[in-house]
Amino acid sequence: MALSLDPELAEALAPMAGAMAETPPPAVGDIAGRRALWEPIIGAAGAAQPIPDDVKTTEYHATTEDGARITMRWYVKEGAAPGSAVLFFHGGGYIFGHIDLFDGPVSRYVSASGVPMLSVEYRRAPEHPFPAPLEDAYTALRWLHEHADGLGVDPGRIGVMGDSAGGGMAAGLAILARERGGPRIARQILVMPMLDDRAPTPDPHIAPYVLWSYDDSRTAWPALLGDAAGGPDVPATAAPARLEDATGLPAAYIEVGQLDVFRDEDLAYAAKLGRAGVPVEFHLHPGVPHEFDSIAFGADVARRAVADRVRVLKSI
């Protein structure tokens, strides 16, 4: 039986597919074209659902070791009891996206779970290649631990979460924190994470359905890693699929769509963590491509996926 789109996803994608068919995709290496194409789509998707009015935000700033000043947005549900917290990293292939575009999704996670989140405006490639984005993430992790008491947060209950490149960032940060002896991360929530810089062989079964494409990956990884992308010297903190020893990493929740170009690397990463004794919950959602929950948020598969994420957030 051939792979096919989930019917509710197919219905939601139909108008978008028609519009995209009239616009040639950006060429490999065209970062400006990808920013121009995807940032309006991300913004529209994030605002397509109501933004909860019970979530308040506060802006904070931190300075990295190399002197950069990063913005962090703290989301908290009114009346929620102090306790756990989560660092959130947005998607965008490390080359596009801003925290403003993800106000909607982050606010909805916080409202539904009661768990506050710190969304990080990390620097983007290629203007700021690796390790700058990850060092921004590490700065934010240290800041949250240092300010935990004032924010009503238990420093032993801080998790990391991200989607796509943000999921890769969260995974890389968990590895980096282990390497540096802290700060402690209680849980990693990796939503369709981007983990492997080595270009995969395109899968003809999913190629007709992909949204984030193989060419997008061939653009994003060199932007982040330069000439090292795909070579022998890429560290696991940059591309977590390179990890050899997963011992001692935080418990992980990982999910991906069956029609996502990241499917195989996410499956392999879940297995690698599991073989090292790391508790793993893994979901492979049939019939859906990358960012399916943003495209068809009313679909049954999207509602189930979001409910699982909220459940895991509450468990930290």
Phi, psi and omega in degrees: 000128183287152175290150179207163178289143168306134185304321180291326175292319180300320180294317180291327182281341188305309179296320180295320181296321179297317180293319182289332179296333180275350181242113179301140179294151177301148178291160174304130180093351182274091182282318179300321178296321178292320177298316181294327181283310194269331184295319175297325179293316179298316180298317180294319180295320181293330182263002183289338176252155180299141174272123185302141180268003178260010180246127179249150181237151176222137179269134174231166179222152177218155180249129181281171180299331180266012172091003179283146178255116182252147177265140177228136181248122183264123180249129179219139178276131180298131177084355181287143180286144176299159179162248184279170175203161183224134168278131181243135178237124184283161176277182180133019175064019185069000186242346176212170181103150177217161181296331179301324183289345184247015176305316182298303181302316182295316179300321181290322175300315182293316180297318184285328185260334188079002182267123178291153181228146173246108181269131192251126176272076181286155180289147186254151172278158002274354180299328181227085183287172175305136014261012186306310181300319181290324177294326173299317179297318180293322176300317180294321178297314178297319180299316182295319176296317182292332182254012185302313183301315181293336180264000181075030184251138172278115183298344176276359183234042178257123178249172175234145183212147174191160176245143177059238177300327177296327174292321175296321177299315180298317178295316179296323179293322177299320178293316181296317179297323175296316181297324185266004178076025178129180358295159184290140174245127185276329185202146173242128181244106189248107184260112183043054190289149177265109195237337192235119181280349181279120186300122179281161172287123182305137178268113183296340180287332181252347184308323181292346189248353189291147173256301166284119191261171174299324177293327175298316178295321179293341176271316189289315184296315176296330176297321181282319191250352182067214183293345181287341184304129179081352182271188187277350192249021180277125181282158180294337177292336176271318181228092188303339176298341178283353184300133178259325182233111182265007183303133174083003178284159181294154173307144189233141166248125182228135176218153180199154176276152180291340181255027182256138179295343178271003185306306188292319180291329178287319174301314182295323181291319177300317179295320180297316178297315181299320180293339179268006179085013178276127176299129183227133166248123185235137178231127172249110185271117183289146170075016183228145179266190179300142176056034182300326184289335176281328184283316184228070186293342179271353181292151181302317182295324178291318179297321179293319181296314180295320178299322177294318179298316180296319178301316181291321176303315181296336185277350184291000000 
